[in-house]
Amino acid sequence: MKGHVMEVEGPWTEVFECSESKQDHGEEELLGSSTLTLAPLVPRPPPVQRSQPLVITKSRTKGSRPLSSSVPSIPNPFPELCSPSQSPVLIGSHSPQSSNTHLVKVFGEDSHSRCLWVSAGATVREVCEILVQTAHCSDQKNWALIELHQALGLERCLEDHEVVQDVQARWHPEGDTKLVFRKNYAKYEFFRKPMQFFPKNMISDSADVTKGMTSSELIQNMSGACPEIQGFLHMKERSRKTWKKVFFFLRRSGLYFSIKGSSKEPRHLQCIDELKDLIVYTVTNSRKLYGAPVDFTFCVKPCKDGFRAQNLTLLCAENEQTRTCWISAFRLFKYGSQLQYNFQLSQSTPQCAEGTLCTDTKQSECEDSLVAMDFSGKAGGRVIQNPREAQSAEREEGQAWRRREALRCSLPSPSPGSRPSSIHRTQPWFHGGVSRKEAEKLIEEQGHVDGMFLIRESQQHTQCFVLSLCHKLKTKHYLVIPCNEGGRNYYTMNDGETLFIDLLQLVEFHQINKGSLPVCLKHPCVCVAL
């Protein structure tokens, strides 16, 4: 045909230029065509789904140089804050990829908290080790997690082998329960001084106790025969505000009380519960909350029951030693050899950064090996074996200390003001203007062990300080008085017999010489901020 046929080489398609188009099920519906043109046939590109992210393939090969960035790479200035790769605890504000973790919030004694992502099997010991590193604690021993129920006034020191997730699973989801990170020097003190924690009058003379063994030997042989604990306790009656005095027995099978005086006959004994199903707590502010006759209150609660006042068996002892004995016996009967293993593990000696041993065990061994020596003779030093002569030598050393310091202070100082009188404010054992009651509470919370101390400002005497010291489960207070001699200011605790230029020197002296104190200063009562 003339004027109606064109020959086109190669494949072709028809393309219409239209003013409006609509696509429906892959077919084009044309609305109003205008011009007919011919174009080569090309494959249609696949449609791009812009609602989905585009995958960017990695074009760099191994060994190639990384692309430069406008922001320089900054190294981590605190690598010790990062959690170890094999640690069950992950520190951070973002949830890890693994679903086998849960968030744990730990509070310090300054009410500040730190959040940790803890694996399902993380123990209390592992969490404490991470907190010691992140808080930069100089002393890595005797730290613990405390389970605290504020509304009920309950608290207990968690055992090192307990799993944190299992402990939190028993809490009420809307309760005020929390974990507190603080010192506890008395956690394993009954292994070191069993006679102080288990007096003879509280150890039962029942037939199942091995005869001829002391209480110390019985405690150390927890895998064998265990001593029963007995004694009178005040017990709060259920659904009442009254307390009655009842005779109790603690055995491996459980906690019992006698319904007829101190009778041990089976028909007179009533069991509260099996020991494996009980948890023991100390009670704070028990007089105000529960009307206890004295302040030395503790309670037992079945594991399966919730934290309600009607689920608690409240018990009150006559003094702190009796309460400590009952609580320690609960732990020993319930956990037995596991506690001894925890104690041995806590005595392991990790290496410091400088390669030196930095443990309480080495320090205690050094203190136990100290003896009084006399170097006045020409033949060399001799060990003073007479106790009275040793005490006399100690007093003479205190007098010599005073004379040496007086001579040193009389000499011109090369750098005046290098050691100001306010140096004590930077020390961990100084607690400012806390009251007498608050100081006793701090020492009680961190464990009644001999030698625990703190220094505070006196609230009754201006410019004076008070040394609060724990000895035989009691806190004693000693007034530190400023005085002036030879135009210089000093501090003294024995009416000027021994003088110290500042509180730091006073503490350093009494850490190696007890002087007028009943025991040397050993454990500073410290509060660490998380």
Order of alpha helices (4+ residues) and beta strands (2+ residues): beta-beta-beta-beta-beta-alpha-beta-beta-alpha-beta-alpha-alpha-alpha-beta-beta-beta-beta-beta-alpha-beta-beta-alpha-alpha-alpha-beta-beta-alpha-alpha-beta-beta-beta-beta-alpha-beta
